[in-house]
Amino acid sequence: MTKKLLLLFLFLFFSCKETNQAPPVKEETRQVQSFYQEAPTITPDDIEEIDNEERRTYHIDNQYKYKYRTGKQDYYEYNYDIISKDSLGNEVRGNVNVRGKYGAGKITNTNGVEKDTYVQWIRYGVLKGTDEDSITYKFMVE
């Protein structure tokens, strides 16, 4: 019995030697690939040009308030004309692209000064926006 225990102990002792090497990593586990294409962030300059990918999916529907729509189902980007008033009561107009709840574009005040703005939906036809000077607006979709 003691010989069996001694042999078992020796077997365990010699089989459990320490190594300073990291475990091998399989090639396919080094990079995680997503099934979903990463959506680029909308910037104010996006309203100025339609790229080739957007041109292929360009869609106009006069029944809705957007000027045009690009993209695929569940990944649409809409373009809207917007209007608001600044803190002095002057009219501010602009154009924004919106994907999901958030978007960006450019607004112009009555003096012709153009500013970048970032918007988000707050209810149907109404966007809350902030311009580059941190002035907040409540935009109505035209």
DSSP file (Angstrom, degrees, kcal/mol; ACC not computed):
  #  RESIDUE AA STRUCTURE BP1 BP2  ACC     N-H-->O    O-->H-N    N-H-->O    O-->H-N    TCO  KAPPA ALPHA  PHI   PSI    X-CA   Y-CA   Z-CA
    1    1 A M     >        0   0    0      0, 0.0     4,-2.1     0, 0.0     5,-0.2   0.000 360.0 360.0 360.0 -43.0    0.0    0.0    0.0
    2    2 A T  H  >  +     0   0    0      1,-0.2     4,-2.5     2,-0.2     5,-0.2   0.836 360.0  55.7 -68.1 -31.1    2.8    2.4    0.9
    3    3 A K  H  > S+     0   0    0      2,-0.2     4,-2.4     1,-0.2    -1,-0.2   0.893 107.5  49.4 -66.2 -38.0    4.6    1.6   -2.4
    4    4 A K  H  > S+     0   0    0      2,-0.2     4,-2.4     1,-0.2    -2,-0.2   0.914 112.6  46.6 -67.2 -42.2    1.4    2.5   -4.3
    5    5 A L  H  X S+     0   0    0     -4,-2.1     4,-2.7     2,-0.2    -2,-0.2   0.902 112.4  50.5 -65.2 -40.6    1.1    5.8   -2.5
    6    6 A L  H  X S+     0   0    0     -4,-2.5     4,-2.5     2,-0.2    -2,-0.2   0.911 112.0  47.3 -63.8 -42.4    4.8    6.5   -3.0
    7    7 A L  H  X S+     0   0    0     -4,-2.4     4,-2.4     2,-0.2    -2,-0.2   0.896 112.7  49.3 -65.8 -40.5    4.5    5.8   -6.7
    8    8 A L  H  X S+     0   0    0     -4,-2.4     4,-2.5     2,-0.2    -2,-0.2   0.920 111.6  48.8 -63.9 -44.3    1.4    8.0   -7.0
    9    9 A F  H  X S+     0   0    0     -4,-2.7     4,-2.5     2,-0.2    -2,-0.2   0.918 112.7  47.6 -62.0 -45.0    3.1   10.8   -5.1
   10   10 A L  H  X S+     0   0    0     -4,-2.5     4,-2.3     2,-0.2     5,-0.2   0.898 111.2  51.6 -64.2 -40.2    6.2   10.6   -7.3
   11   11 A F  H  X S+     0   0    0     -4,-2.4     4,-1.8     1,-0.2    -2,-0.2   0.938 113.3  43.8 -61.2 -47.1    4.1   10.5  -10.4
   12   12 A L  H  X S+     0   0    0     -4,-2.5     4,-1.1     1,-0.2    -2,-0.2   0.889 112.2  53.9 -65.8 -38.8    2.2   13.6   -9.4
   13   13 A F  H  < S+     0   0    0     -4,-2.5     3,-0.3     1,-0.2    -2,-0.2   0.923 115.0  38.2 -62.5 -45.9    5.3   15.4   -8.3
   14   14 A F  H  < S+     0   0    0     -4,-2.3     3,-0.5     1,-0.2    -1,-0.2   0.742 114.0  54.4 -81.2 -23.0    7.1   14.9  -11.6
   15   15 A S  H  < S+     0   0    0     -4,-1.8     2,-0.2    -5,-0.2    -1,-0.2   0.659 100.4  62.1 -84.9 -13.9    4.1   15.5  -13.8
   16   16 A C  S  < S+     0   0    0     -4,-1.1    -1,-0.2    -3,-0.3     2,-0.2  -0.318  70.0 152.6-106.3  48.6    3.2   18.9  -12.3
   17   17 A K        -     0   0    0     -3,-0.5     2,-0.3    -2,-0.2    -3,-0.1  -0.529  45.0-115.3 -79.9 149.9    6.3   20.8  -13.2
   18   18 A E        -     0   0    0     -2,-0.2     2,-0.3     2,-0.0    -1,-0.1  -0.603  28.3-166.3 -86.2 140.1    6.0   24.5  -13.6
   19   19 A T        -     0   0    0     -2,-0.3     0, 0.0     2,-0.1     0, 0.0  -0.918  21.6-145.2-122.3 153.8    6.6   26.2  -17.0
   20   20 A N        +     0   0    0     -2,-0.3     2,-0.3     2,-0.1    -2,-0.0   0.150  67.7 107.3 -99.8  16.9    7.1   29.9  -17.7
   21   21 A Q        -     0   0    0      1,-0.0    -2,-0.1     3,-0.0     0, 0.0  -0.746  69.6-123.0 -99.7 144.4    5.3   29.7  -21.0
   22   22 A A        -     0   0    0     -2,-0.3     3,-0.1     1,-0.1    -2,-0.1  -0.498  41.9 -92.7 -75.9 152.3    1.8   31.2  -21.7
   23   23 A P        -     0   0    0      0, 0.0    -1,-0.1     0, 0.0     2,-0.1  -0.339  52.4 -93.6 -62.9 148.8   -0.7   28.7  -22.9
   24   24 A P        -     0   0    0      0, 0.0     2,-0.5     0, 0.0    -3,-0.0  -0.367  37.0-144.2 -66.2 142.3   -0.9   28.6  -26.7
   25   25 A V        -     0   0    0     -3,-0.1     2,-0.1    -2,-0.1     5,-0.1  -0.930  13.6-126.9-110.7 127.9   -3.5   30.9  -28.3
   26   26 A K    >   -     0   0    0     -2,-0.5     3,-1.0     1,-0.1     4,-0.4  -0.428  19.9-122.4 -71.0 148.3   -5.4   29.8  -31.4
   27   27 A E  G >> S+     0   0    0      1,-0.3     3,-1.2     2,-0.2     4,-0.6   0.863 108.7  55.6 -60.7 -39.8   -5.3   32.1  -34.3
   28   28 A E  G 34 S+     0   0    0      1,-0.3    -1,-0.3     2,-0.2     3,-0.1   0.689 103.1  56.2 -72.6 -15.9   -9.1   32.5  -34.6
   29   29 A T  G <4 S+     0   0    0     -3,-1.0    -1,-0.3     1,-0.2    -2,-0.2   0.521  90.0  75.0 -90.8  -4.5   -9.4   33.6  -31.0
   30   30 A R  T <4 S+     0   0    0     -3,-1.2     2,-0.5    -4,-0.4    -1,-0.2   0.866 101.0  37.1 -75.3 -35.4   -7.0   36.5  -31.3
   31   31 A Q  S  < S-     0   0    0     -4,-0.6     2,-0.6    -3,-0.1    -1,-0.2  -0.972  75.1-146.0-121.6 127.6   -9.4   38.8  -33.2
   32   32 A V        -     0   0    0     -2,-0.5     2,-0.4    -3,-0.1    -3,-0.1  -0.794  16.6-155.3 -90.3 126.0  -13.1   38.9  -32.5
   33   33 A Q        -     0   0    0     -2,-0.6     2,-0.3     2,-0.0    -2,-0.0  -0.859   5.7-142.3-105.1 136.4  -15.1   39.5  -35.6
   34   34 A S        -     0   0    0     -2,-0.4     4,-0.1     2,-0.2     0, 0.0  -0.672  11.1-144.2 -95.1 149.3  -18.5   41.0  -35.4
   35   35 A F  S    S+     0   0    0     -2,-0.3     2,-0.4     2,-0.1    -1,-0.1   0.661  85.6  73.2 -79.3 -17.3  -21.5   40.0  -37.5
   36   36 A Y  S    S-     0   0    0      3,-0.0     2,-0.3     1,-0.0    -2,-0.2  -0.796  86.5-120.7-103.9 139.4  -22.6   43.7  -37.6
   37   37 A Q        -     0   0    0     -2,-0.4     2,-0.3     1,-0.1    -2,-0.1  -0.605  35.3-112.0 -75.6 133.9  -20.9   46.4  -39.6
   38   38 A E        -     0   0    0     -2,-0.3    -1,-0.1    -4,-0.1    -4,-0.0  -0.507  31.0-131.4 -68.7 125.9  -19.6   49.1  -37.3
   39   39 A A        -     0   0    0     -2,-0.3     2,-0.1     1,-0.0    -1,-0.1  -0.665  16.7-129.3 -83.6 125.8  -21.6   52.3  -38.0
   40   40 A P        -     0   0    0      0, 0.0     2,-0.1     0, 0.0    -1,-0.0  -0.424  30.9-102.2 -70.1 150.3  -19.6   55.4  -38.5
   41   41 A T        -     0   0    0     -2,-0.1     2,-0.4     1,-0.1    62,-0.0  -0.465  34.6-114.4 -72.5 141.9  -20.6   58.4  -36.4
   42   42 A I        -     0   0    0     -2,-0.1    63,-0.1    57,-0.1    -1,-0.1  -0.633  35.7-169.4 -77.8 131.9  -22.6   61.1  -38.2
   43   43 A T    >   -     0   0    0     -2,-0.4     3,-1.8    61,-0.1     4,-0.3  -0.810  36.1-108.6-116.5 160.8  -20.7   64.4  -38.5
   44   44 A P  G >  S+     0   0    0      0, 0.0     3,-1.0     0, 0.0     4,-0.2   0.802 116.6  61.5 -58.5 -28.9  -22.0   67.8  -39.5
   45   45 A D  G >  S+     0   0    0      1,-0.2     3,-1.4     2,-0.1     4,-0.4   0.604  81.4  84.0 -75.2 -10.2  -20.1   67.6  -42.8
   46   46 A D  G X  S+     0   0    0     -3,-1.8     3,-0.6     1,-0.3    -1,-0.2   0.755  81.0  62.8 -63.8 -24.2  -22.1   64.5  -43.9
   47   47 A I  G <  S+     0   0    0     -3,-1.0    -1,-0.3    -4,-0.3    -2,-0.1   0.671  92.9  65.5 -75.3 -14.8  -24.9   66.6  -45.2
   48   48 A E  G <  S+     0   0    0     -3,-1.4     2,-0.3     1,-0.2    -1,-0.2   0.727 107.8  24.8 -82.4 -21.9  -22.6   68.2  -47.8
   49   49 A E    <   -     0   0    0     -3,-0.6     2,-0.6    -4,-0.4    -1,-0.2  -1.000  59.8-145.2-147.8 142.5  -21.9   65.1  -49.9
   50   50 A I        -     0   0    0     -2,-0.3    -3,-0.1    -3,-0.1    -4,-0.0  -0.940  27.1-144.9-106.2 120.7  -23.5   61.8  -50.7
   51   51 A D     >  -     0   0    0     -2,-0.6     4,-2.4     1,-0.1     5,-0.2  -0.210  30.0 -95.9 -79.6 175.3  -21.0   59.0  -51.2
   52   52 A N  H  > S+     0   0    0      1,-0.2     4,-1.6     2,-0.2    -1,-0.1   0.862 123.5  53.3 -61.7 -38.7  -21.3   56.1  -53.7
   53   53 A E  H  > S+     0   0    0      1,-0.2     4,-0.7     2,-0.2    18,-0.2   0.917 113.0  43.6 -62.9 -43.3  -22.7   53.7  -51.1
   54   54 A E  H >4 S+     0   0    0      1,-0.2     3,-0.7     2,-0.2     4,-0.3   0.863 107.7  59.9 -69.9 -35.5  -25.4   56.2  -50.1
   55   55 A R  H >< S+     0   0    0     -4,-2.4     3,-0.8     1,-0.2    -1,-0.2   0.858 100.6  55.9 -61.0 -35.9  -26.1   57.0  -53.8
   56   56 A R  H 3< S+     0   0    0     -4,-1.6    -1,-0.2     1,-0.2    -2,-0.2   0.784 116.2  35.7 -68.0 -26.7  -27.0   53.4  -54.5
   57   57 A T  T << S+     0   0    0     -3,-0.7    -1,-0.2    -4,-0.7    -2,-0.2   0.183  82.6 141.7-112.9  15.8  -29.7   53.4  -51.7
   58   58 A Y    <   +     0   0    0     -3,-0.8     2,-0.4    -4,-0.3    12,-0.2  -0.374  26.1 178.0 -62.0 130.4  -30.9   57.0  -52.2
   59   59 A H  B     -A   69   0A   0     10,-2.1    10,-2.5    -2,-0.1     2,-0.4  -0.998  18.3-164.9-142.9 133.4  -34.7   57.1  -51.7
   60   60 A I        +     0   0    0     -2,-0.4     2,-0.3     8,-0.2     8,-0.1  -0.963   9.0 175.3-116.6 135.8  -37.3   60.0  -51.8
   61   61 A D    >   -     0   0    0     -2,-0.4     3,-1.6     5,-0.3     5,-0.1  -0.890  16.5-162.5-141.0 107.4  -40.8   59.6  -50.4
   62   62 A N  T 3  S+     0   0    0     -2,-0.3    -1,-0.1     1,-0.3     6,-0.0   0.578  84.1  74.9 -69.0  -9.3  -43.0   62.7  -50.4
   63   63 A Q  T 3  S+     0   0    0      2,-0.0    -1,-0.3     0, 0.0     2,-0.2   0.774  95.7  55.6 -71.5 -25.9  -45.4   61.1  -47.9
   64   64 A Y  S <  S-     0   0    0     -3,-1.6    -3,-0.1     2,-0.2     0, 0.0  -0.584  88.3-116.1-108.0 168.6  -42.8   61.7  -45.0
   65   65 A K  S    S+     0   0    0     -2,-0.2    16,-0.4    15,-0.0     2,-0.1   0.631  81.9  99.3 -80.8 -14.6  -41.0   64.8  -43.7
   66   66 A Y        -     0   0    0      1,-0.1    -5,-0.3    -5,-0.1    14,-0.2  -0.422  68.1-141.2 -74.6 151.2  -37.5   63.7  -44.6
   67   67 A K  S    S-     0   0    0     12,-3.3     2,-0.3     1,-0.3    -6,-0.2   0.922  79.3 -19.4 -73.5 -45.7  -35.9   65.0  -47.8
   68   68 A Y  E     - B   0  79A   0     11,-0.7    11,-2.2    -8,-0.1     2,-0.4  -0.973  58.4-141.9-155.8 166.5  -34.3   61.7  -48.6
   69   69 A R  E     -AB  59  78A   0    -10,-2.5   -10,-2.1    -2,-0.3     2,-0.3  -0.985  14.9-176.4-133.7 142.8  -33.2   58.4  -47.0
   70   70 A T  E     + B   0  77A   0      7,-2.3     7,-2.7    -2,-0.4     2,-0.2  -0.919  40.6  45.0-131.9 162.2  -30.1   56.3  -47.6
   71   71 A G  E    S- B   0  76A   0     -2,-0.3     2,-0.2   -18,-0.2     5,-0.2  -0.608  78.6 -62.0 109.0-167.0  -29.0   52.9  -46.2
   72   72 A K  E >   - B   0  75A   0      3,-0.8     3,-2.5    -2,-0.2    -2,-0.1  -0.702  67.2 -62.4-118.3 168.1  -30.6   49.5  -45.6
   73   73 A Q  T 3  S+     0   0    0      1,-0.3    -1,-0.1    -2,-0.2    -2,-0.0  -0.246 125.4  11.8 -53.5 136.4  -33.4   48.3  -43.4
   74   74 A D  T 3  S+     0   0    0     -3,-0.1    -1,-0.3     1,-0.1    -3,-0.0   0.500 126.2  65.9  69.4   7.3  -32.7   48.9  -39.7
   75   75 A Y  E <   +B   72   0A   0     -3,-2.5    -3,-0.8     2,-0.0     2,-0.2  -0.167  68.9 147.9-148.2  45.3  -29.7   51.1  -40.7
   76   76 A Y  E     -B   71   0A   0     -5,-0.2     2,-0.5    -7,-0.0    24,-0.4  -0.549  33.0-155.1 -86.1 149.5  -31.3   54.1  -42.4
   77   77 A E  E     -B   70   0A   0     -7,-2.7    -7,-2.3    -2,-0.2     2,-0.3  -0.996  15.4-159.5-122.1 124.1  -30.0   57.6  -42.4
   78   78 A Y  E     -BC  69  98A   0     20,-3.0    20,-3.0    -2,-0.5     2,-0.5  -0.781   8.0-145.9-108.5 148.1  -32.6   60.4  -42.9
   79   79 A N  E     -BC  68  97A   0    -11,-2.2   -12,-3.3    -2,-0.3   -11,-0.7  -0.959  22.8-179.8-115.1 127.1  -32.0   64.0  -44.1
   80   80 A Y  E     - C   0  96A   0     16,-2.7    16,-2.4    -2,-0.5     2,-0.4  -0.945  28.0-135.1-127.5 145.1  -34.3   66.7  -42.7
   81   81 A D  E     - C   0  95A   0    -16,-0.4    61,-2.7    -2,-0.3     2,-0.3  -0.844  35.3-167.0 -88.8 136.4  -34.7   70.5  -43.0
   82   82 A I  E     -DC 141  94A   0     12,-2.2    12,-2.1    -2,-0.4     2,-0.3  -0.877  13.7-167.4-128.1 158.1  -35.1   72.0  -39.6
   83   83 A I  E     +DC 140  93A   0     57,-1.9    57,-2.8    -2,-0.3     2,-0.3  -0.994  17.0 147.0-144.3 146.7  -36.2   75.4  -38.2
   84   84 A S  E     - C   0  92A   0      8,-2.4     8,-2.9    -2,-0.3     2,-0.4  -0.905  38.4-108.9-158.5-176.5  -36.0   77.0  -34.8
   85   85 A K  E     - C   0  91A   0     53,-0.3    53,-0.3    -2,-0.3     6,-0.2  -0.980  26.3-133.3-126.1 142.9  -35.6   80.4  -33.0
   86   86 A D    >   -     0   0    0      4,-2.7     3,-1.8    -2,-0.4     6,-0.0  -0.180  43.1 -84.0 -82.9-175.9  -32.6   81.5  -31.1
   87   87 A S  T 3  S+     0   0    0      1,-0.3    -1,-0.1     2,-0.1    50,-0.0   0.708 130.5  52.5 -65.1 -20.2  -32.7   83.2  -27.7
   88   88 A L  T 3  S-     0   0    0      2,-0.1    -1,-0.3     3,-0.0     3,-0.1   0.428 121.1-105.8 -93.4  -0.6  -33.3   86.6  -29.3
   89   89 A G  S <  S+     0   0    0     -3,-1.8     2,-0.2     1,-0.3    -2,-0.1   0.517  72.9 142.8  89.4   5.9  -36.3   85.3  -31.3
   90   90 A N        -     0   0    0      1,-0.1    -4,-2.7    -5,-0.0    -1,-0.3  -0.552  56.1-105.5 -80.8 145.9  -34.4   85.2  -34.6
   91   91 A E  E     -C   85   0A   0     -6,-0.2    19,-0.4    -2,-0.2     2,-0.4  -0.469  31.9-166.6 -73.5 138.7  -35.1   82.4  -37.1
   92   92 A V  E     -C   84   0A   0     -8,-2.9    -8,-2.4    -2,-0.2     2,-0.3  -0.997   7.5-175.5-125.7 127.0  -32.5   79.6  -37.4
   93   93 A R  E     +CE  83 108A   0     15,-2.3    15,-3.7    -2,-0.4     2,-0.3  -0.861  13.1 142.9-120.9 156.4  -32.7   77.2  -40.3
   94   94 A G  E     -CE  82 107A   0    -12,-2.1   -12,-2.2    -2,-0.3     2,-0.3  -0.955  38.8-112.3-168.7-171.5  -30.6   74.2  -41.1
   95   95 A N  E     -CE  81 106A   0     11,-2.4    11,-2.2    -2,-0.3     2,-0.3  -0.995  29.3-179.3-143.4 134.7  -30.2   70.7  -42.5
   96   96 A V  E     -CE  80 105A   0    -16,-2.4   -16,-2.7    -2,-0.3     2,-0.4  -0.948  23.2-138.8-135.1 154.0  -29.3   67.5  -40.5
   97   97 A N  E     -CE  79 104A   0      7,-2.7     7,-1.9    -2,-0.3     2,-0.4  -0.942  25.7-167.3-106.3 135.7  -28.7   63.8  -41.1
   98   98 A V  E     -CE  78 103A   0    -20,-3.0   -20,-3.0    -2,-0.4     2,-0.5  -0.989  14.6-176.4-130.2 131.8  -30.2   61.5  -38.4
   99   99 A R  E >  S- E   0 102A   0      3,-2.6     3,-1.3    -2,-0.4     2,-0.4  -0.986  71.1 -35.9-124.1 119.2  -29.6   57.8  -37.8
  100  100 A G  T 3  S-     0   0    0     -2,-0.5   -22,-0.1   -24,-0.4    21,-0.0  -0.574 125.7 -24.0  70.2-123.8  -31.7   56.3  -35.1
  101  101 A K  T 3  S+     0   0    0     -2,-0.4    20,-2.0    19,-0.1     2,-0.3   0.661 126.5  60.8 -95.2 -19.6  -32.1   58.9  -32.3
  102  102 A Y  E <   +EF  99 120A   0     -3,-1.3    -3,-2.6    18,-0.2     2,-0.3  -0.760  53.5 148.1-118.4 156.4  -29.0   61.0  -33.0
  103  103 A G  E     -EF  98 119A   0     16,-2.1    16,-2.1    -2,-0.3     2,-0.3  -0.940  24.0-139.7-164.2-174.8  -27.7   63.1  -35.8
  104  104 A A  E     +EF  97 118A   0     -7,-1.9    -7,-2.7    -2,-0.3     2,-0.3  -0.977  27.5 133.1-155.4 160.5  -25.7   66.1  -36.9
  105  105 A G  E     -EF  96 117A   0     12,-2.4    12,-2.5    -2,-0.3     2,-0.4  -0.918  46.6 -71.6-177.7-155.7  -25.8   68.9  -39.5
  106  106 A K  E     -EF  95 116A   0    -11,-2.2   -11,-2.4    -2,-0.3     2,-0.3  -0.972  30.3-164.2-130.7 143.5  -25.4   72.6  -40.0
  107  107 A I  E     -EF  94 115A   0      8,-2.7     8,-2.8    -2,-0.4     2,-0.4  -0.908   5.3-154.6-123.3 154.7  -27.6   75.6  -39.1
  108  108 A T  E     -EF  93 114A   0    -15,-3.7   -15,-2.3    -2,-0.3     6,-0.2  -0.997   9.0-148.7-130.5 131.1  -27.6   79.2  -40.4
  109  109 A N    >   -     0   0    0      4,-1.9     3,-1.9    -2,-0.4   -17,-0.2  -0.284  40.3 -89.0 -89.0-178.6  -28.9   82.2  -38.5
  110  110 A T  T 3  S+     0   0    0    -19,-0.4   -18,-0.1     1,-0.3    -1,-0.1   0.717 126.5  58.7 -66.2 -20.5  -30.4   85.3  -40.0
  111  111 A N  T 3  S-     0   0    0      2,-0.1    -1,-0.3     1,-0.0     3,-0.1   0.464 118.9-109.9 -85.4  -1.3  -27.0   86.9  -40.3
  112  112 A G    <   +     0   0    0     -3,-1.9     2,-0.5     1,-0.3    -2,-0.1   0.566  67.4 148.7  85.3   9.8  -25.8   84.1  -42.5
  113  113 A V        -     0   0    0      1,-0.0    -4,-1.9     2,-0.0     2,-0.4  -0.670  35.7-148.9 -80.6 125.0  -23.5   82.6  -39.9
  114  114 A E  E     +F  108   0A   0     -2,-0.5     2,-0.3    -6,-0.2    -6,-0.2  -0.788  18.3 179.6 -98.4 136.1  -23.2   78.8  -40.3
  115  115 A K  E     -F  107   0A   0     -8,-2.8    -8,-2.7    -2,-0.4     2,-0.2  -0.970  29.6-114.8-134.0 148.9  -22.6   76.6  -37.3
  116  116 A D  E     -F  106   0A   0     -2,-0.3    16,-1.4   -10,-0.2     2,-0.3  -0.568  37.5-171.3 -75.0 145.0  -22.3   72.8  -36.7
  117  117 A T  E     -FG 105 131A   0    -12,-2.5   -12,-2.4    14,-0.2     2,-0.4  -0.990  18.5-151.0-140.8 150.1  -25.0   71.3  -34.6
  118  118 A Y  E     -FG 104 130A   0     12,-2.3    12,-2.3    -2,-0.3     2,-0.3  -0.973  24.2-172.6-120.1 135.2  -25.7   67.9  -33.0
  119  119 A V  E     -FG 103 129A   0    -16,-2.1   -16,-2.1    -2,-0.4     2,-0.3  -0.809  16.6-170.7-129.0 163.1  -29.3   66.8  -32.5
  120  120 A Q  E     -FG 102 128A   0      8,-1.8     8,-3.0    -2,-0.3   -18,-0.2  -0.977  34.3-103.7-149.9 147.5  -31.4   64.1  -30.9
  121  121 A W  E     + G   0 127A   0    -20,-2.0     6,-0.2    -2,-0.3     3,-0.1  -0.459  33.0 171.5 -69.1 137.6  -35.1   63.2  -31.2
  122  122 A I  E    S-     0   0A   0      4,-2.3     2,-0.3     1,-0.6     5,-0.2   0.572  70.7 -23.7-116.7 -23.6  -37.3   64.3  -28.3
  123  123 A R  E >  S- G   0 126A   0      3,-1.4     3,-2.3     0, 0.0    -1,-0.6  -0.951  97.2 -44.6-169.3 177.9  -40.7   63.5  -29.9
  124  124 A Y  T 3  S-     0   0    0      1,-0.3     3,-0.1    -2,-0.3    17,-0.0  -0.302 126.1  -2.9 -58.0 122.0  -42.2   63.1  -33.3
  125  125 A G  T 3  S+     0   0    0      1,-0.1    16,-2.3    -2,-0.1     2,-0.4   0.476 113.6 101.1  78.2   3.3  -41.1   66.0  -35.5
  126  126 A V  E <   -GH 123 140A   0     -3,-2.3    -4,-2.3    14,-0.2    -3,-1.4  -0.981  46.8-174.9-128.6 128.8  -39.1   67.7  -32.8
  127  127 A L  E     -GH 121 139A   0     12,-2.6    12,-3.0    -2,-0.4     2,-0.5  -0.938  18.3-142.6-119.6 141.3  -35.3   67.6  -32.3
  128  128 A K  E     -GH 120 138A   0     -8,-3.0    -8,-1.8    -2,-0.4     2,-0.3  -0.901  31.6-177.7 -98.7 130.3  -33.2   69.0  -29.5
  129  129 A G  E     -GH 119 137A   0      8,-2.4     8,-3.1    -2,-0.5     2,-0.4  -0.925  23.4-159.4-133.2 156.2  -30.0   70.4  -30.8
  130  130 A T  E     -GH 118 136A   0    -12,-2.3   -12,-2.3    -2,-0.3     6,-0.2  -1.000  17.6-147.1-131.9 129.6  -26.8   72.0  -29.5
  131  131 A D  E >   -G  117   0A   0      4,-2.3     3,-2.1    -2,-0.4   -14,-0.2  -0.275  38.3 -89.0 -89.9-178.7  -24.5   74.1  -31.7
  132  132 A E  T 3  S+     0   0    0    -16,-1.4   -15,-0.1     1,-0.3    -1,-0.1   0.659 127.7  56.4 -66.4 -15.6  -20.8   74.4  -31.6
  133  133 A D  T 3  S-     0   0    0    -17,-0.2    -1,-0.3     2,-0.1     3,-0.1   0.222 119.6-109.5 -96.9  13.3  -21.1   77.4  -29.1
  134  134 A S    <   +     0   0    0     -3,-2.1     2,-0.4     1,-0.3    -2,-0.1   0.720  68.7 148.7  65.1  25.6  -23.2   75.2  -26.7
  135  135 A I        -     0   0    0      1,-0.0    -4,-2.3   -49,-0.0     2,-0.3  -0.781  40.2-138.2 -88.0 132.6  -26.4   77.0  -27.5
  136  136 A T  E     - H   0 130A   0     -2,-0.4     2,-0.3    -6,-0.2    -6,-0.2  -0.734  22.6-177.1 -97.9 140.0  -29.4   74.7  -27.2
  137  137 A Y  E     - H   0 129A   0     -8,-3.1    -8,-2.4    -2,-0.3     2,-0.6  -0.892  26.9-138.7-129.5 158.8  -32.3   74.8  -29.7
  138  138 A K  E     - H   0 128A   0    -53,-0.3     2,-0.3    -2,-0.3   -53,-0.3  -0.937  32.9-160.4-117.0 102.7  -35.6   73.0  -30.1
  139  139 A F  E     - H   0 127A   0    -12,-3.0   -12,-2.6    -2,-0.6     2,-0.4  -0.629  10.2-151.9 -91.6 141.4  -35.9   72.3  -33.8
  140  140 A M  E     -DH  83 126A   0    -57,-2.8   -57,-1.9    -2,-0.3     2,-0.4  -0.907  23.7-121.6-105.0 138.1  -39.1   71.5  -35.7
  141  141 A V  E      D   82   0A   0    -16,-2.3   -59,-0.2    -2,-0.4   -75,-0.1  -0.662 360.0 360.0 -79.2 131.1  -38.8   69.3  -38.8
  142  142 A E              0   0    0    -61,-2.7    -1,-0.1    -2,-0.4   -60,-0.1   0.455 360.0 360.0 -85.7 360.0  -40.1   71.1  -41.9
